[in-house]
Amino acid sequence: MGQVFETIAHEFRESLAMALIALRINKLRSILTLLGIAVGVFSIIAVMTAMGVLLNSIESGLSQLGANTFQIQRTSNFNTGNPQERAKMRNRKNIKYAQGLLVKERATLAKAVGLEAWSGGKIVATLTGQKSNPDVAIVGEDIEGFATNNWDIGDGRLFTQSELNSGRKVAILGIQVVKKIFTKLDPIGQTIRIDGQEYEVIGTIEPKGGMLGGNQDNFVAIPLTTLFDVYGSNRDIHIMVQASSRETFDDCVEQVRGILRSARQVSPGVDDDFYLFSNDSMIEQFNDFTKYVRLGIMVISAIALIAAGVGIMNIMLVSVTERTREIGIRKAIGAKKNNILSQFILEAVVISELGGMIGIIIGILVGNILAITLSVPAIIPWDWVAIGFLVCSLIGVVFGVYPAWKASNLDPIEALRYE
Amino acid sequence: MSISNHVVINLQQIKKIYDMGGAEEVQALRGVSLQIQKNEYVAIMGPSGSGKSTLMNIIGCLDTPSSGLYEFNGVNVSEMNDNQLAKIRNKEIGFVFQTFNLLARSDSLHNVELPLIYAGVTSADRKRLAREALEHVGLGDRGHHKPNELSGGQRQRVAVARALVNRPSILLADEPTGNLDSKTGDEIMVLFEELHSQGNTIILVTHEEYIAEHAHRIIRIRDGMIEIDEIVKNRKKINTA
């Protein structure tokens, strides 16, 4: 048994060596063949790496929401391609402040419920005339919202419950805004002007970084009631709920969903008319959203790989013809059909694997360019690397079998006579 | 008829008919019977088209007869399948060819190792046996030379080392000096003489009288039949300089 294994191991090494020699001798021809496989593998690995990076980015973005937290908003952040779906989304009713308060009151499984409302595209100015670009978001926040958003106060302080209740014009600045308009001054105690309203700066928020290339630090937080006073109280709000523990998370989600469904008078059996997302559902959504991209790439890769496989078959047939005499010699000195068969199949597999390896390496490098762009850690999609190698072996075997079979069935007498 | 233990090759009424398509047939061998004993040194001679190559292919287990009995060391090989024949070729027959037939891209050592690989010999043993075989033919220092770095005579010696490495029952040489000048050809014949004196059984296929006369027995083939089977009286001796 050990000897059989040793023989197989040696045959493998032998075939590998033969394949590498053959590749070296026919460099250009081999490189062109490798290229086909490399392109096919590259496209799939690059896309899968990029998807992995995006997913990581989303996960890290979500984890900034705070532990065990989920968010409810009117519609999803992802656009669906279906126009009917889109119309349905547009027609959804706003999530009202009263509904948020109801959740606060009734969600017994929640540790914290934060409410917020956003208004975008503002210019923030100092009294001395320093101005930001018109791209600053203003967010009305309640106090628990800072916890559920995982926002930490850097300098200064958070507004108080009474400031919230009375709708005082105080502001807490995201670090990006501070950098833009308070280049020299200490922002705390200064006055800023947004849409004609003046606010006292009472604090700043620790930086959070970007998610999906966006910037999460370019905003001004004011008390939610202040926002309602200035911009109208009939606004759509976000509800952020932090479950008290990992174990109660799912129950908490169901509880909040029930509260909202009854508040929004959703009939039983009808889908939610709001969008609830957590880490998991966000990933699910992302996978769903990118399904067709991945499917398309897989189809293209499959076609490329089949074409490349035919290329391998072609080169192996040429190789068998060129090496007819070698095959004759091997048979004369005792090679069985199986020996020749496995040698040539292995050779095809080696060509395929080499191409695959190149495709995988370049694919991972290119896919991770996205990681650099989004400034998230680079990843190696090990599962797809494994699948890549597996598929390459399969291609080598499938397209190597016929040439190898042809080689193994050569008549040794004829083969030895071949010039 | 009983076959004694020292008969290595026993051919009885061997015929080989090639079907050339349609009703046309070529009878390459028309009933050849012969026996070769252990440690014989036999030359098979004949003009081209005589059937000598066909006979050699059958003796070498590269081909099977259309009819007749072929016993190798008392084992019937005339009806063996491809894999069984491959095994006989591997273990029992050492081929030496006119054109050397070494693997051009492999060094001498690896060429000599090749039959051992197919015999399933372990790596360490293989290296040792291949080195010994190369030393045996006087090329102990040429293990890492590739065929194109060796002279014709040296290449044929590598081929002989490869033929001997599995300790086969017969050494089957097909025009072994055909591609060599007469001086190196003589050197190879001296090597064969040595191998014979060490107990090897040698079958030499040639059309050159001069080469055949080194053997102890000459079998002359013509038109697919044995014409003459004779013991050589005045054997050629080479002055080993």
Interface residues (C-beta under 8 A of the other chain):
Chain A: Q3 V4 E6 T7 H10 E11 E14 I21 I25 R325 E326 G328 I329 R330 K331 A332 I333 G334 A335 K336 K337 N338 N339 P412 I413 L416
Chain B: N57 G60 L62 D63 D82 N83 A86 K87 R89 N90 K91 F95 F97 N101 L102 L103 R105 L114 P115 I117 Y118 A119 G120 T122 S123 R162 N166
